[in-house]
Amino acid sequence: MNTIENLSRRRFLQGGAGLTLGFCLPALAAPLAGPGKAGEGAVGPIHFEPNAFLRIGTDNTVTVLSKHLEMGQGTYTGLATILADELDADWNRVRVEGAPADAKRYNNLFWGPAQGTGGSTAMANSWEQMRRAGAAGRAMLVSAAAIKWNVPAAEIMVRDGVVSHAKSKRRASFGELAVDAATLPVPTDLKLKDPKDFRLIGKQAKRKDSADKTNGQARFTQDVQLPGMLVAVVAHPPRFGATVKAFDARRAKAVKGVVDVVQIPQGVAVLASDTWSAKKGRDALSVSWDESQAFKLGSEEIFARYRELAKTPGLVAHQSGDADQAFGKAARVVRASYDFPYLAHAAMEPMNCVIRLGSDGCEVWNGEQMQTGDQYALAGLFGLKPEQVTIHMLYAGGSFGRRASSHSDYVLEAAQIVKAINGKAPVKLVWMREDDMRAGYYRPLFHHALEAAVDDKGRLTGWRHRLVGQSIVAGTAFEKNLVKDGIDQVSVEGAANLPYAIPNMKVDLHTPKDIPVPVLWWRSVGSSHTAYSTETFLDQVAGAMGKDPVALRLELLATHPRHAGVLKLAAEKAGWGTPLKPGKPGERRGRGVAVHESFNSYVAQVAEVTVAKDGSIKVDRIVCAVDCGIAINPDNVRAQVQGAIGFALSAALHGEITLKEGRVEQGNFDGYPPLRIHEMPVVAVHIVPSAAAPSGIGEPGVPPAAPAVANAIAAATGKHLTRMPFNTAELAA
């Protein structure tokens, strides 16, 4: 969702209303001003709630409410760090709680009137908001102490949850001042800290979710148990577009524990007292499918169609100079085409959701990523007002874009089951791994064709890039803002905004509308394929020009100092230009580089690889430089980049969802293997010191990894790999 973030960030910084995603809500932001609140809270006596993001109890507990989902990326810790630093709280007394679904208070400021997590925007959109929330709480505690002690507020110090006045030697904890602070007005004129005074931001603040995830106290959807709850497992059609013709539930109902079998638009649901009984019931179910409208092409047939489309002009996404003229005068033309398969998200926790329907509304328990969209979808299905849909945001075991469903697909599937049984019981929908991998949604399959023109003086004068692939946002609430003149901005991000100073450039796009395979954002979205094609192709061009890959990039990035900065740092730390230690007899070793900007963050990576005689690949080391503005939690930045590299290598070395006659061939990790621990390289992450506002870090580490590795392979073998995942047979000596 890079483009969402970019468009809305620009509007936000320019003072506009932000990006409206198409939800019918007034443009509202979470308020900081207003009277303080006192009262009872969910955990112990709460006496001080200065705003929507902070509660301080008389027991000195500081509760930070996170409007964003924690799915492993460190959001809870990051948001708490920002607020707690301005509050000067004791980090050991800080706890984090998921905020309710309420776009009036908890909207994503980059998305306009919608609450949700995505596009690596959690820290970026919350940065000033959470600082102000903490600063407001601190100011009110200081005022309460000043009034109580009859001393000037300017003489009061706050540190680690203690308010003190040196001259009178008075001190009080946050909890001791909470009741008095709650009676004061919330200030609007706030003084934020000078960055030099940060004590948590940019330092080592321990994660707030690690202990609970280690000892089993963390609550995920699968942990939810409600009185009378039934567990549902759904039989989905084997091909996209197929529907239920008929089903026989007799054998399924004979399974012990099975309570009911119902048809829903998505298939046939088996409801039981527990997950295993529901699964066994589904296994025993007999379903006949109507496949008259089903999609029946295979992956290779789709690629063949795309390659034909690539022979014809598409809609122009970017044009500068005169590319056709540059190619007409070229002394040499370099060409390459690339194929990228469908990819599953394969989060460790498959999709699941709990819904309970009552007389006055419905409740949802979920690793909730898109609160506003899901609220409206459920309200529409049940005939409710959005505010009658209560969503309890739990931890999520990963997402990588999957839970940010633009169609609320699995949430609506759970709701359809509840509706089919007339709401007589709460329902927990559980997808097995095979459902998660075969029922959609995927990173789109794409074909790219690139050409570069080099003139008789050895200069890169022209660049043409044609992309063919499905639109992620067409037909969704995001289309209004992200499809311009027929161009899905998500499809071409990383290609249409290429930073290199090439005087004549043309990027165009074909968006087939007759491929019904459900697609969705996948970690780093369009950049997951555009970074690979552009960065590996540029290395190929550098070879044709007889130039060093780093030197050529720096030459072309003269007006992009942040790109150049991370590139220089990564190259320096990796020892670019120095010889690699030779491998064993028959092994070939190489070093490769890639640099890419996504989500307003800049990442360069240098990879070192060893290619065996049989073509097998070992990624030995990746050195990474990151410029993501202020690093709120440096250790988490490093962890996210390390994880992103592992995620990217999973796709580069193994990842591929293939269709055969319309059926997805993979079903579990035996056919769609993630990277194993012995395949993970040594990763060194270097963070560029910065005073800029924080930008995204959950996704930007993904795009440069695969091209850096591919360029290292090319340096070792002379072979440029143009299809993912890598085919090691092509590399056999």
N, C-alpha and C positions, 0 to 999 in steps of 0.2 A: 504494500500500500504506500510505496514511496511517493507516488504522484499525489495522492491525497495529502500527504504530509507537506510536500513541497508547495502545492497550490495554496493550501490553507495557511501555512506558515507565513507565506508572503503577505497574504491579506491580513493576517493577525498582526504582523509587525508593522504594516502600513496603517493600522488603526481601523481596518475593516471589520466586518461582522464575522469573519472566518468562513469556513467552507460548510455550506448546508448540504447534507447528504440526501435530502429528499424526504426526510421525515417531517410530518406536519406538526411541528412544535414551534412556539415562539423562541426567538434567539435569547437564551438566558445563560448566565454564567453563575457558578456557585458563589453566593454572597459571603463577604467577609464582614461587612458592617452589620449593625443591629445590636440589640441588647444581648448581654451574656445570658446563659441559661443555667439553671440549677435544677436538679431533680434526680430521680433514680435511673440508673443505666442498666444495660444488660449484664454487666459484670461489676458487682459491688456498688456502693453508693457513689454516684457521679454528681459532683456539685459544680463543675465548671466546664461549660461548652461554649467557648467564644466564637466558634464558627463550625462549618460543616465537616471539618477535617480533624478536629482536636477535642479530646475530652481529658480532663485531669480529675482524678479521684482523690478523696481525702486520704486514701491509702498510699498516695504518691505515685500511683500508676498513671502513666501517660499513654493514652490510646490514640494512635493515628489511624484515621479512616482512609483506606485506599480506594479511590474510584476506579483503579485499574486492576485487572486480573493478574494474579501471581501464577504463572505457569512454568516456573523454573528460571525465568530470566532475571530475577532479582528485583522486581518492581516494588514489592513490599519494603524491602530494605532501602532501596533508593529513595522512595518517597518519604519514608520515615527519617532518613538521614537529613534530607533537606529541611524538613520541618523542625526536627529535634535540634539541629545546629542553631537555627534562628531562635529557638525557644531556650537554648542552653540547658536542655534536659539531661538527666542522667541516662545514658544509653541503656544501662542495665534495667531501667524501669520502664522502658518504652516497649509497647506491644502494638501489633498491627491487626486491624480488623477490616474485612471486606465491606465496602460501603454498599448500601442498598441501591437498587435500580431507580434512579431519580435524576433525569437529565436536567431538571431545573437547578439542582445543586451540584451535580457531579458530571456535567457534560465534558467531553474532550474539547478543550478550547480551540484546537485546530480543526475540529469537525463541525463547529457551529452547535446547534441544539441537539446533539446526540451524544450519548454515553457509550463508550466502547474503548477497546484496547487494540492497537494495531499500527502498522506502519512505523514501528519503532518510535512512537510519539509520546510514550508515557512520561518519561523524564522531561522531554523538551516542552510539552504543553503545560506541565505542572510546575516547572521550575520556579517562576515568580509567584505563582499561586500558593504553593506550599511554603515558600519563604515568608510570604506575607501572613499566612495562617499561623506560622510559628512566632513571627515577630509580634502579631497582635496578642497572642497569649502571653508572651513575655512582658509586653508593655502593661498589660492589665495586672499581672502579678506584681510588677514593680510599683504600679500605682496603688495597689492594695496595701503593700508593705509601707509605702511612703505615708499614706493616710494613717495607718495603724500605729506607726512609730513616730509620726509627726517630724519627718526628716525630708530633705529635698530628694526627689526621685533621681536627680542627676548623680547623687552620691551613692546610689545603690548598685551593687554588683550582683550578677546572676552567673552561677556556674554549677554544672552537674546537678541540676534540680534543687539547688539551694539559693535562696535570696538573702543577701547580707548587706549590712551597713557597717563599715569599718570603724567609723568614729564612735558610734554608740555600742559597738560590738554585738549588735543584734543580728539574728539569723532565723530564718524559717524555711521549712521545706515547701515545695509546691502544694502538697496536700494540706498543709496548715493554713495556707493563704487562699485555697480554692473557693471556700464559701464567700469570703469577702470580695474576691476578684469577680465572682459571678454577679455581683450587684452593680458593677461598673459598666458604663457604655463601652462598646467595642470601638477602639480608635480607627480612624480612617487614614490619618497622616502617620505613616509608619516609617521608621528609619531602619533600613536593612543593613546587615553587617558589611563591612569592608572585607573582601575575600581574604585578605591577609589574617583576618581574625577567625576564620573558619577553624573549628576544632574537630568536626566530623567529616565535612565535605572535603573530598580529596585525600582523606586519611583512611585508616583501617577501621571501619565499623563492621562488626561481625553481623552476618546475615541473621535475619529474624525468623526465617522459616526452617533453618537447618536442624535445630534440635527437635522440633515437632515432627519433622519428616524422618528423623533418625529413630525416635522412640515410638513412633506410630500414633502420635496424638493428632497429627495433621489430618484434616477432614476433607476427603475427596467425595465425589458423587457416589462412588461404590460403597462408601461407609454409611450412607444415609439409610436409616431404617425408620419407617413410620408405622403406626398401628394399622393393621389390615392391608398393608401395602402388597401389591402384586408385582412380580418381575415379568417383563415382556421381552421376548426375542422374536425378531421379524424374519420371515422368509421373503427376501427381495428377489425381483426378477433377474434372470441370468444375463439378460441383455438390456441395454438402456432403451427405454421406450416401450418395452413389453408391459403388459398388464395381466391381471388375474383373469383367467377364463372360468376356472372352477377349482374347487378344492375339496378334499375329503379329510375331515378332522377326526374321524373315528379312532384311528390308531394313536393320534396325538393325545386325544382326551383320555385314552386308556393308560397313559403314563402317569404314575403316581405323582401327585403334586400339581398336575395341570388343572387349572380352574376353568379356563375359557379359551376359545379360538375365535378371532374376529378378523374380518377383512377390512383393510384400510386402503387409501389411495396408493400407498407405497408398497403394498404386498399383503401378507397374511401374518397376523401377530398371534403368538402363543403366550398366554398368561399363566403363570404358575406361582407357587408359594416361594420359590427360590430360583436362582439363576440356572443351576444344573438341570432341574426338572423342566424349566422352560426350554433350554437347549435340546434336551432329549425329546421333548414334545415337538419341537420344530423339526428335528431329524426324522421323526416318524410321520410328519405331515406329508400329504400328497397334494401337489399343486399342479394344475395345468395352466400354461401361460399362453396368452394371445400375443404372438410375435409378428402380427401382420404389419405393425408400425415400428417394429424394433430396428435398431441400427445394427447392421451386419458386416460392416467393413473391418478389416484387420489393420494393424499399425502400418504395415508396409504399403498397403493400398492407400492409406491416408498420406503417407510420405510421397507416394508416386503422384497423387493429385497435387500436393503442395509444390513439388518440383516443377510440374507443368505450369502452375500458377506463377511461379517465380520467373518464368520466361516472359511474362507480360508485365507492363507497368502497373503499380498499385497506387493507392492514394498517398500523396506526398505528405510526410510527417515533418520533414525538415529540408530546407533548401537554402544554400548560400553559394554565392558565386555562380559559375556556369560549369557544372560537372561534365556535361556532354562535350563542351568545347575542350576542357582539360583532357578528356580521354581521346578526343580527336587529334590532339597534338602530342600525345604521350609517346615517349621513346620505348617505354616498357609498361605492360599492364600485368598486374598480379591478380589472380582470381582464386577464390575458394568458396565452398559451400558447406553448410553445417546442418546436422540433424540432431534434434533434442527430443527425447521421448517424453511421454506422460510420466509424471512422478507422483507417488503417494506421499502423504505427510507422515504416516506411520508413527504418530505420537505414541509414547509408551502406554498411555491410558487411551484405549479406544473411546469412541463417542458414547456418551451415556447422559441420562437426564432423568430427574424425578419431578413429577407433576401431581399436585393434588387440587382437585376442583371442588370448590365450595359454593354455597348459595350466594355469597357476596364477592366472589372473585376466585382467582387461582394462585397457587404458590408454586414456585419453581426452585429446585435445588440443582445447581449445575456449576461446572467450571466455566462461568459465564463471561464471554468475550465481547458480545455485542448486545448490551442491555436494551438499548432503545429499539433496535430492529426486532429483537425477539419479543419485547413487550407488545409492540404494535402487531406483529404476526399472530401472537397468541390471543390478543384482544379481538382481532378480526375473526379468528376461528371460533372463539367461544361467545362472541357477541358481547364483549365486555369493553369498558373504558381502559385505556392503557394503564392508568393509575390503579386499576383493580388487579393488575398482574404484579404480584410481589416476587422478586427474584432474590434468592439467597446466593451470593457469589462465594463459591468454595474454591479450594485449590484445584488447579488443573494439571494433570500429568503430561504437560507438553501440548502444543497446538501446531506451531509452525504455519499458522494461517487457517488451519482446518476448522477451528471452533469459531472463527470469524465468518461464519456462513452468511453470504449475502441473501440466501433464500431461507434461512432459519431451518434448514432441512431436517436435522435429526431432532431438534426441539419440537417442530411441528409434527414429526412422526410420533413422538411420545404423546403429544396432545391429541392426535387423531385416535390413538388407542384409548385414551381417557374418555374421549367423546363417544367412541364406539360402545363403551360399557356404561354409558350414561353417568360417568363420574362416580360410580358406586364404590370405587376404591382408589387410593393413590397408586400410581404406576411408576415403576423404575424401568426405563428402557435401557437395555444393555446390548451393545454391539460386540460381537466377537471380532477377533482380528480379521477374519475372512470378510465380515461385513464391512469393516473399516477399509479394507483394501479393494473390495469389489463393487461396493455400492456407490462409489464416487466420494469425494470430488478430487481432482488432480491438478498438478501444474500442467498447463497446456503443452501439447506436442507442438514443436516449432521447426520450421526450416528457414535457414538464412542463406543468402547469396551475397558475397562481397566482392568488390573490385577496387583496386587502387591504381592510380596513374602516376608514373614516375617520368619526369621530363628528361631531356638530353643533358641536363646539368646535374642529374641525380637527386632532384628535389621531389618530394611527395606533393603533387599538385591537385590530385583529384581522388574522391572517395565516393563510392556508391554502395548502398547497403539496402537490400530488400528483405523484408521479413514476411513470413506466412504463418499464421496461427490463429487460434480461436481467441475471441475476446472474453476476458474474465468479467467485465462489468456490464456488458450489453444485457439489457433486460432486467437490470437490478436498480435499486434506489441510487446507486452510484453513477449510473449512466449519464444523468443530466450534467454532472460536473466533470466527468472523466472521459467522455467521448466528445471530441470536438471535430466537426467536419468529417465525421465517419472514422476518425482515428482514435482508437483506444490508447490513451496516454500510457497506460500500464504496459501495453504490448511493446512499445518502442522506447520506454525509459532506459537510459544507459546507451542507447543508440542515437536517438534524435538529439540528445544533449551531450554528445561526445565532446570532451574538453579540448581535444587536440587542434592546433592551429593549422588546419588544412584549408587552403583558400577556396576550393570548389567541392561542395559536398551535397549529396542528395540521399535522403532516407525515405523509402516508401514502404507501404504495408498492404498486404491482402488479409482480409478477415473473413474466412469462410463461414457461412451462416447455415450450412447444411450438415454440420457435424454436431450431434446432440450429446456428445460425451460431456458430463458435467465437470466444469473446471473452476478453479478457485486460486486465490493468492497462495503462494508457497514461499517459504522463508527467503526473502529478498526479491520476490515477485519477478518482474521483467528482467531485472539485473541478473537473475539466475542463469539466463541464457545470453543476454546481450553482452555482458562482461566477457563471457567466454569467447564469443565470436569476434568481438572487436579486439580484445587483447591478444589472442593467439594469431589473429590475422595481422595485427601490427608487427608482431615478431617475424612473421613470414615476410612482410614488406621490408622490415629492417634487414633481413638476410639478403633480399634481392638488391637492396641499396648498399650493402656492404657496411652497415652501421651497427654499432653496439646497441642492444635493445634499451638499456637504461639511458644512454646518451641521446638516442633518437627521441625517447619520451620527454626527456628534460628540454630538448630543443623545441618540441611541440607544445610544451606546457609553460612557456615563458610568462604567460599572462594568468597562470593559475597557481599561485604560490602555495596553496594548501595541498594540492595534488603533488606538486614538486617537492614540498617539504617532507611528506611521508615517503615518497619515492627515494629521496636522498638518504633519509634515515634508515629505511629498510636495507637499501643497498650497502650502506656503510656498515651496519651491524652484521650483515650477512657476509661481509668480505667480498663483495662483488668485484670481479676482476682478478681475484687471486685464484690459483689453481685448486681444484678439489683433490682430496686425498684419493688415490686410485683405488678401485674396487678389486675384488678377487678376479682371478683369470676368467675371462669370458664376460665379465660384468662391464657395463658402460654407465658412466655417471655424468650428470648434467645439472646445471643450475638455471632456473627460469624466474621471470619476474612478471608481475601484473599490478596495475593500480586502478582503483575504481572509486567513484563517489556514489553513495546512495544514502538516502535518509539524512542528507546534509552532513554526513560523516565521510571522512577520507581514509582509505585503507590501501596500503601497498604491502605486497607479500613477495618474498623471495623463497622459492622452493628448491630443495636439493633432492635428487632422486637417484636411485640405482636401478638399472634395467638389466635383468638376467638374460642369459643366452636364449632361454625359451620365451622371452618377451614379458615375463612377469615383472611387476613394478613394485618397488619398495620406496615409499616416500620417507626419506630419512629425516629431514628437518624443514620447518617453515619458519622464517623470520618475518615478523609482521610489525608494521608501524601504523599507528592509529591516531587520527586527529578527530576527536568527537567533542570538541569544546572542553569545558570543565569536566573532568572525570569525577563524578560524584562519589563513586566507590571504585577506586582503581583496581582492587582485587576482583570485583565483579566484572569490570570492563575486560580484564584479562581472561576471566572465566568464560565470558560470552564469546570472545574471539576464539578461544581454544575450542569451545563447543561448536561454533560456527564452522570452523575448519574441519572438524570431524564430520559434521553434517554434510558439508560440501564434498568431502572425499567419499562419503557413502554413495552420493549420487554419481560422482565421477568414476569410481571404480566398480560400482555394482548396480546402481539404481536404474530400474527400467520397468514401467508398467506397459505390458504389451497386450494388444487385442488380437484375437483370432476369431474371425467371423463374428465380430462384435462382442465376444466374451473376454473378460479380463482373465489372463492366464495365471497371474500370481494370486496367492491367497494368504500367505503367511511369510515369516522371515526366512523360511527355507528357499523361497523363490524371490524374495525381495530382501536380501541380507543387508543389515546396517554394517558400518565399519566395525571390525573387531579390535580389541585392545592391542593386539600385536601389530596391527596395521597403522595404528596412530603414530604419527611422527612426533619428534621433539618439536615443541612450539615455543618460540620466544616472542613475547609481545612487548613492544615499546610504545609508550603513550606520549604523544607530543604535548608538552606543557602548553596550556591555553587559558586565556581569560574570557574566551567567547562563551556564550550560553551553551548549555549542553545540548547535544543532538543525539540521534539514535545510535544504539550499539547492539541491539538484539539481532540484527540482520546484516549489517555492513561487512562483517567478516566473511560472509559466504561468497559473494561474487568473485573476488580475486583468487580464491584458493585453487579452483580447478584450472583456470588458465595459467597460473604460475606453475603448477605441476606439469601441465601439457607442454608449456614452453621449455621446462627443464628436460622433459622427455625428448623434445625435438632437438635440444642442444646435445643430448647424449646419443641420439640415434639418427638424427637427420629426418625423422618422420614427424610430420605435423598431423595430429589426430583431429579429425573433423566430425566425429560422431561420438556421442556419449550414450552409455558408459564406454570407457576405453576398451578397445578390442586388443588384448595383449598379443593375439596371433599376428597382428600387423607389425609387431615389434620384434619378432623372433629374428635372431641374427642370421 
